Amino acid sequence: MPSSDRIVVRGNLVLPDSLLEDGCLIVQDGLIDYAGSWETAPLHDTDSALQVEEGWIAPGYVDIHVHGGDNADYMDGTTEAVKIANRIHARHGTTTIFPTTTTGLPEQIDKMLHACLAVQEGYQLSDGARIGGVHYYGPYFAADKVGCHSVDGRRDPKPEEYVRCFDLGIIQVATCAAELPGSTEFYREASERGYLVTCGHSNSTWTEMAKAFEAGMRHVDHFWCAMSSISGVREQYGFPMQGSMEQFVLMEPEMSTEVIADGEHLAPELLEFAYRMIGPNRLCLVTDANRAMGMPPGKYRFGPESDGAWFESDGKVGFVSRASLASSIVGMDTMVRNMYENTSAELHEAIRMGSLTPAERVGMDDEIGSLEVGKRADFLVLDAALNVKDVYIRGQVYR
């Protein structure tokens, strides 16, 4: 690459709503200065272009739900753990990341938030993916929907706890189960601060979802995983059968959600259903990856290394038992590739779900998520099979 602050890349571009063959990406001082046809590119006589002969130049991925990787969990609460996880995700194409809390003690969550804040404020390229904010995910789950998280770390929302966390200025996504006492106040507070407000690990009814929506909730975590269903609500409340989280998301056009497209959590027909019924503008791809990502099969802690719940990895997925999965162990490149190969989504749509759509949902689409003038030059060089060849963060290649 040229040593100057100006970078010129020639190849096939993945744009927000289309593909552009023989395109040109020009980066100036870490920002995108041009993204369009090679023929009309404003080139200088001194420009030396990087040629991408096959494959694609795509926006860097944005992961809004991720717990760790390379034997580190963000809940370990150290800057080194944060950097270790961010580095492995950067190698898999994620350029902006939202470290995600699990259930845990208030002091454990506090340590995690401060570690992420320190890494965000002192960021340098060697740290890997840039932190866009924290996803405040645990501890406000329904007691019967904690999944692989530690039950002991679950609790109902209390303003004195979450307001203190919100005031740190690092949180950008906030989750709470809609049926919990105090959830309405949580949603309102998070919504007023401009967060992406979500419902997850919940057995909420349609009525509870509608109340949450009025308070600012606009997203549901990992569709079909640890969420209510018509049959589950019926078991709890009897007849007449009521709607659940699934129906509310499908019916309400302002709602968004996410899928874990690792090939282990959801069968291809469910990925196709989500794509066709929800669409690429409302459907995000997330990794939900845990510390077993990049590690050999074995037994690991989900959450803090000191006392997180145990799970196993078989090299393909994490699981508590063969009847209960425990997050993925692969990166966003796998999610995008599977979404493209296993559904009718166009290539630019599969990539959009892993980049621009999550960026829009967290309100950062003016900075990241697509190859557009004025945005950060976070981009990937992908081969024809969508494997990551090179990663650029603010115009600098990450190794």
Secondary structure, DSSP 8 states (H G I E B T S, - for coil): --SSSEEEEEEEEEETTEEEEEEEEEEETTEEEEEEESTT----TT--EEE--SSEEEE-EEEEEE-EETTEEGGG--HHHHHHHHHHHHHTTEEEEEEB--S--HHHHHHHHHHHHHHHHT--GGG-SEE--EEE-SS---GGG-TTS-GGG-----HHHHHHHHTTS-EEEEE--TTSTTHHHHHHHHHHTT-EEEE-S---BHHHHHHHHHTT--EESSTTSS---HHHHHHHH-SS---BHHHHHHH-TT-EEEE--SSSSS-HHHHHHHHHHH-TTTEEE---B-TTTTS-SEEEEES-TTT-EEEEE-SS-EEEETTEE--B-S-HHHHHHHHHHHSS--HHHHHHHTTHHHHHHTT-TTTSSS--TTSB--EEEE-TT--EEEEEETTEEE-
